[in-house]
Amino acid sequence: MRSVLFIFPLFLCACSEPLKTFTATDSVQVLPYQFVMPELERQRSIRLYLPPSYQASEKRYPVIYMHDGQNLFDDMTAFAGEWGVDESLNQLAKNQGLEVIVVGIDNSADFRMNELSPWENKRFGEAQGKQYMDFIVDVVKPYIDTNFRTKADRLHTAIMGSSMGGLISHYGVHAYPEVFSKAGIFSPAYWYSQDVFSFTQLKKAPLDARLYVMYGDKEGDGMIADTDKMQRQLRQQGHPRQNMLFKRVLNGEHNEQLWRTEFTEAVQWLFQQEPAF
């Protein structure tokens, strides 16, 4: 393990702006610590969703690690509307008995673009994606696995995000195959660096890795072209077609509404089918 977990109390501050509506369910909590990112010398809040049966059972659960934690559960903290992850998963648990833990890692507005890419961009500056992913793998995940009843093995661990979060999720499932076997890659920002294509060629994901790639057909020609290019490349590399799903959503735009609408289907596909190759 490359780093050590340090935690500090999380202090809440008063805000002069009008409060938004609080929409998170009782299934969601903000962990009462700021987690230190050792390689970046920053601190970060972590949000946690626990399944409906968690408190009344001794079961262990799969885990999804998600980016942009402020946008997942609550309109009060979301940038442009929340994903409704907690409501969607509560309904999925009720209807199909599929339950997962979600760990949401808050973004840093000042460094979001840097942290969510392992490749430099001339406009946005240096790459900090590897350091960010090391933080998830070496600090956040060990804490979650130690303090909550998780299925910690790779077959029960996923990574998911949208836009830049989709880019870093693509990187994560390829660069850390011993940790993640599933990725929800929503509206991926492949435009940010063409290095993603050469990286994917050199660092092939294991054949059992499940890749759910989704985008809307109103997200622009660049999104369509880059995602189609990645699909062709993965097929040429021999990744099993049954373990990757590329979905183009009619009239889908680059926003939380699209990602919220497609979230449940992605979770079902990633977790309800056994990996095959």
N, C-alpha and C positions, 0 to 999 in steps of 0.2 A: 504494500500500500504506500502511495507516494506522499501522502500528507496526513495531517492530524486535524481532528475536528476541534475547533474552538467556538464557544458559544457565549453570547453576551445577552443580557436582558434587552427586550424590545420595548422601547418607550414610545408611547403614542403622543402625538402633538396635536394641538388645536389647529383648526383650519378655518380661515375666514371665508372661504367659498361656500356657497349653499350646498348642503348635503344632497347627494343623490339617493335614490331609493335603495334600501338594503334588501337584496334579493337572495342571498345565499341561504341554503337550507341548514338545518341543524347537523347535517352530515359533514359540514365543512368547518375547519378550524385553521387559524393562523398559528403556526408553532411559536411559542413564546420566547424565541431566541432569534438573534441575527446570526446567521451562519457565515463564518469567515471564508472568503475565497483566497487561499494562501498565495497562489501564484499571481493574483491580480490585486491583492491588498485592498479588497473591498468586502462589504458585508451584504447579505441578501436575505430577504424574508422568504419563507417556505409556507405554502398553503397545502392542506391535506384534506382529502375526501376519504371517509371510511364508509364501507357498504352498510346497508340497513341491518344486516345480521351480525355486524362485528361485535357489538357490546354483549350480545346474548349468546355467543358461541365461542368455541375454541378453534374455529377453522383458521386456516391460512389462505391468503388471497394473492392472486397475481397483482402486479403493479404496473401502472403506466406513469412514466416521467414525462411531464409536459412543460413547455416553455411559456413565457408571457403569463405567469400565474395570475396577475391582476385581472386578466380578461376571461378567466375560465368560469368563475362561479358567481360573480357579484357585480351588478350594475354600479354599485357605489365606487368600485375601484377600476372598472373596465374603461378602456380608452374610447371605444366606439360600440358599446353593447357587449354583453357577455355571451359566452358559448352555451351556458346552461348545462354544463357538464354534470353537476350534481343532480339536477332534475332528470336529465336523460338517463343517468345510470340508476337512479332510484326506480324509474319506470322499467328499465331493462331488467333489473333484479326482480321486480314484481311480476313482470310478464314472462320472463324466460329463466329466471334463477341464475343469470350470469352476473357475477359480482366481482368488481376489481377495486383496488385502492388506486387513487390518483394523487401524485405528488406534483404540485405546481410550483415551479421555480420562478419567482418574480423577475421581470426584466429591469434593467437599468436604463432609463431614458437616454442618458448621456452616452452610454457605451453599448447600446443594444445591438447596433449593426456590427460592431467589432466582435462582441461576445458570441454572436450567433453565426459567425463564419470562421472557418479555419484557414481561409485564404484572404490575402490582402486585397484591398480595392483602392484604386487611385483616388476616388472621390471620398470614400469614407475612412480610409486610413488602415492602420495595422490590423492584422488578424489576431483575435484572442479566443477563437473557438476551441482550440485544443485545451487551453487553460480552463475555459468554462466547462467543457466536458469532463476534464479531470476533476473539477469541483463536484460535479454530479456523481461521478463514479467513485471517487475516493473519500468524499466528505458526506454528501447527502445520502447516498444509497446505504452505506454502512450504518448511519444513524437510523434510518428508517427500518432497515432489517433488524437492528438490535432492539428497537423500542416498539415495534409493531409486528403483528403476526403476518408476515409476508411469505410468499413462495419466492425465495431469493434467487433461484437458479435462472439461467438465461432463457429457458423455454417459457418461463412465466413472467418475463420482464420485457416491457415495450417502451419505446420513446415516440413522442408525437408532438407535432407543432405545425404552425401555418406560416407561410411566407418565408421570412428569414428563419423562423422556427422549423419550417419544413426542410430548409437547406441543412440546418444543423442536425436534424433528425436523420436525414439521409446520410450525413457524415457519421453520425453516432452508430448506426447499425452496421456500417461497414468498418469503422475504425475500432470498435469495441465489440467484436463478435462473441467474446467470452462473457459479455454482460447482457447484451440485448439480442433477442431473436426476432423482434417484430418492430415495425416502424409505421406510424401513420404520418404520411408526408403530404400535407395539404398545401396547395398553391405554392409549390416550392420556388424559391428565389434563385433558380439556377443561373439567372442573368448576372448575378452578383460577381461570379467568377467562373470562367470557362475551365478552370482547374478542376472543377467537380467531375468533369468527364474523364480526364486523364487519371485522376485519383480513383474513380470507380473502376477503371480498367486495371489499374495496378493492385488495388485492394478489394478484390472480389468478396462479396458477402457469402457466407456459407450457404449451401444449397437449400437448407431448411429455413433460412430467414424469410419471413413474410413481409412483403412490401406493399402497402396500400397507398397508392399515389392518386390524388384527386385534385381536379382544378375545374374552374368554370369557363365556359366558352366565351364569356364576355370579359375575360381578364387580359385580353390583348394577344396579338399575333405572336409576340415573343414568348409568352407563357406557353402557348400551344406548340410552337416550334421546338422550344427547349425540352418540354416534357415528352413530346413525341420522339425527339432525339435520344433522350434517356431510355425510353421504352425500347427503342430499336437496339441500343447498345446493350442493355441487360439481356435481351433475347439472344443477341449475337454472342454474348459471353457465356450463354448456356444456363442462365438462371431459370429454373423450372417455371413454366407459365402458370402452373397451379399455385405457385407461391408468390405471385405478384399480380396485383390488380391495378390497372390504370383506368380511372373513371373520369370522363368528361361530362360535366353537369350542364344541361341545357339552361341557358340564361343565367348561369352562375357568375356572380361578380366577386371581386376581391374584398371580401368583408366577413365580419363575424356571423352574419346571417347564413352565408354559404357553409361555413365551417360548423356552425351549430346544427344545421340541417343534416349534414353528412356524418356527424360524429358517431351516432349510434350504429349506423351500418358499418362504419370502419371498425369499431370495437367488436362487433359481432364477427366480422370476417377475420380479424386478427386472432381472436381467442376461441371461437367456437369450433373451428376446424383444426384438426391436428396437422402440424407441418408435414408436408409430403414431398418426396423427391425420388 
